[in-house]
Amino acid sequence: MNIKDVLLGLTTYPKSSNIDAIRWAVSFAELMNCRIAAFAADVKIEVPGSLLGNALVNISALAGAEMKKSKDNARSLLAGALTARPLRTPRSRLREASNFGKNSRLRSQH
């Protein structure tokens, strides 16, 4: 059974996914010769209305700031996923390993 599609889920909150994780996923998709799709969902925080909570700490503003952080992370991750280049794939490492010693000055004299 061949893998034709890979789905990459990106986390946006509390910390966003690392760009290297995206690059590894792109490298994996390239290695498997399949397509990759990424999705990132922003977090929506619903805060029940409370006069005491807003009067003391302004909970609504804190929740709004965290939602904005999540939305900004989602946008930047998806933009990064569109421009992500694969890392050196295992295939290229295998090619390098198979060519190792062919161009080397140090060869055994046997």
N, C-alpha and C positions, 0 to 999 in steps of 0.2 A: 504494500500500500504506500503510495507516494504522498508526501505532504505537498499540497499545492498552495495553501494559504497559512500564514502565521498571524495571530492576533496578539498585539502587544498592549497590555493595559498599563497605563502610567499613573502613578500616584501624585496627587497635587497637594495633599494636606495631611499632616502638619508640615512635612517636608516633601519637596518634589523629588521625583526620580532623578537619578544621576544621568548625565548625558552619556557617560560611558556605557550605561545599561542599554541605551538606545543604539549606540554603535555596535555593541555585542549582538543585539537582536538583528540588526541589519546585516552583520557578518554571518550570522546563523542562517538568515533567509537566503543570502547569496550562496552559502555553502550547500544548502538544501535545494537550491535552484527553484525557489518559490517566491510568491509575493508576500509582502508584509503590510499590515494595516495597524495603525496605532489609534488608541482612544484615550482621552483624559476627561474625567468628569469633575466639574467644580463642585464644591461643597456648599450646601445651603443650610444655614443655621437658623432655625426658627426659635425665637425667644418669646415666651409668653409675656404679655404686657404686665409690668409691675412698677408701680410708682416708687416703691421703696428701692428696688434694684436700680432703676434709672436715676433716682435722686442721689444714691450713695456712690455708685461706680459708673453709671451710664453703660449698662450692659448692652443696650441696643447698638451703641457706637462700637463697642468691642466686637460684637458679633459681625457687624458690618465690615469692620477692618479685616477680620479673619476670612470672611467670604470674598472680599476683594483680593486678599493674598492668594486664596485658592484659585480664583479666576485668572489672575495674572500668571500664576504657575502653570495652569493648564494651557494658556496661550503660548507662553514661552516654550513649553515642552513640545507642543505640536509644531511650532515653528522650527524648533531644533530637530524634530523627527523628519521634517520635510527636507532639511539640508544635511542630515547626518550622512557621513561617509563611513563605510565599513572599516573596521580595524583590519590589521593583517589577518587574513583568514587562515584557518588551519591548512587549507590547500597550499597557500603560498609558503607556509612554514614547512610543509612536507616537501615542496619543490626545493626549498633551500637546504633541507636536510639531505635530500637525494643528491644534490649538487655539491654537497660539502666534500672537500678533498679533491674534487676534480680539477679545480683551478689552483689548488694549494701548491706552494713551493715545497712544502715538506711532505714528501711521499716516502713510503717505506722502500728500502733498497732490495726487497726480496725478489 
